[in-house]
Amino acid sequence: MSEPSPTNSQPPRLPGRWLSGAIPLLWLAGLAVWASIRWAQLPPMIPVHWGLTGFPDYWVRRTPKAVAMVIGTMGAICLAFVALAALLLHQPPQARSPEAAAAEKTFRARTALLITATAWFVAFEPAFSLLPLPYGSFRIWMILFAAALLTGVGMLVRSGLKLRQAGRSQR
């Protein structure tokens, strides 16, 4: 039995490693600081939900609690996504053959990348509530988010098919 190569023995990693997961959280922290500094410039009613049309359909009064809920909820979701991606990347491989292990590594890396990219999109959502952005920009965000998700799912399907094929060849 040959020894695994150093590249195959290392767990998959995201581009930018820990920074790719920290950026959404840092963005939200910066948004919270910006909102506290510019509190008087925030509108008295802030949008907190958008319909499929891309326009707000639910507003709340601008209060510290409301702003904290908008940022905190998205922060908790981002933190959960980042933790999920990290856990996924650090699980020991289940595949037995080197080909299946490589396919599994690719599948896990792409899954973690999709989860982390989702955290980035989720982190930007409160900007539409607090920053002076035109409402139409949310529609652009929705389209970009959908395109990123569809691309990521396509990559996962492709990687999953390769993983399945590699698993069948080891039987």
N, C-alpha and C positions, 0 to 999 in steps of 0.2 A: 504494500500500500504506500503510495507516494504521499509526501507531506503537502498540505495545502499551501498555495502560494500566499505571500504576505497580503496581496490585494484582495484575495478571496476570504482571508481570515478576519479582515477588518469589517466592522459593521457598516452598513450604508450610512451616508451622511447627506445632509442638506447642503446646498450651496450657501456659503456664509456661516455654516454651522449654527451656533447658538444665536448669532446676531439676526438671522432670518426669523427666528421666533420672538426675539426681543423687540424688533422694530415696531410691530403693531402695538405692543404694550407701551413702548416709549412714545409713540404717536398719541395714544389716548391720554397719557400723562401730560404731554405737552398741550393737548387740546383742553384738558382740565385747567391747566395753569392759564392758558390764553383766555378761557371763559371767565376765570376769576378776576383777571386783570381788566378785561373789557366788559365786565358785568353790565354796566350802564348802557352799553351799545347793543346788548342782546335784545331781541324783540320781546315784548311782554308775553306773547304766546309763542311757544316753540313747537314745531311739528315733530311728532314722535312716531308716526306711522305713515307709510305711503302705499297707495293702491297700485294695482298692476298698470295703471295709466302713467305712473311715474310722478304723480302729484300727491301732496300730503292729503290725508283724509282723517287725521286725528291730531289735535293740538292739546297742549297742556300749558298752564301758567308757568312762566319763568320763575322758578323757586330754586334755592340751593338743592333741595331734595330731588326735584325733577331733573335738574342737570346732572346731579350725581347718579341718578338712576339710569339716565341715558348713557352716560360714559361707563358707569360701573357694570351695567348689564353686558355691554359689548366687551368690556375688559374681561369679565368672567368667562364669556364665551371664547374669546381669544385665548385666554389662559388654558381653558380646557382643550382647545384644539392643539395648542403648542405642546401641552403635556401628552396628549394622545399621539401626536407625531413622534415625540421623543420616545415614548414607550414602545411604539411600533418599531422604531429603528433599533432599539436595544434588546429586542427579544432574540433568543438564540434561534438559529435557522432550524427548520424542520426537515429540509430536504436531505437526502442521503448522497446523491451523486453530485459531482462538481458542476455538471450542467444545470441540474435542478437547483442547486444552491445559488448559482449565479442568476438564474431566472427569478428565484425568490428574492434575492437581494435587490434586483432591479424593480420588481413589483413593489416591495416594501418602500424603496426610495421614492418611487413615483407616487405611491399612496400618501406618504408623509409630505411630499411636495404639494400635492393637491390640498391636503388638510391645512398646511401652512399658508398656501395661497388664499384659501378661504378665510383664514384668520386675518390676512391683510385686507381683504374686501370688507369683512365684518368691522374691522377697526375703523375704516373710513366712513362707515355709515353715519355716525354721530356728527360728522362734519356738516352734513346736510341740515341738521337741526340747529347748529350753533354758528357756523360760519356764514358770511353773507354771500352764499352761492345762489345762482338762479335755479328755480325749481326744475327747469328742463335738464339741468346737469345730473339730476338723480336718474333720469331715464337713460342717459349715457352710461352711468355707473351700472344700472341694471343690465344693460346690453353687454358691457364688458364682463361683468360677473358671470352672466349666463354663458358667454363665449369661453371664458376661462374654465368654467365647470365642465362644459361639453368637451373641450379639448382635453382636460384632465381625465375625464371618464373614458374618452377614446384611447388615451395612452394606457390607462389601467386595463381596459379590455384587451388591448394588444399584448401588454405584458402578462396578463392573466392567461391568455391563450398560449403564450410561450411557456409559462410556468406549468400549465396543464400538460402540454406536449412533453416537456422535460420530465415531468412526473410519470407520465405513461412509459417513457423510454427506459426508466430505471426499474420497471417491474419485470 
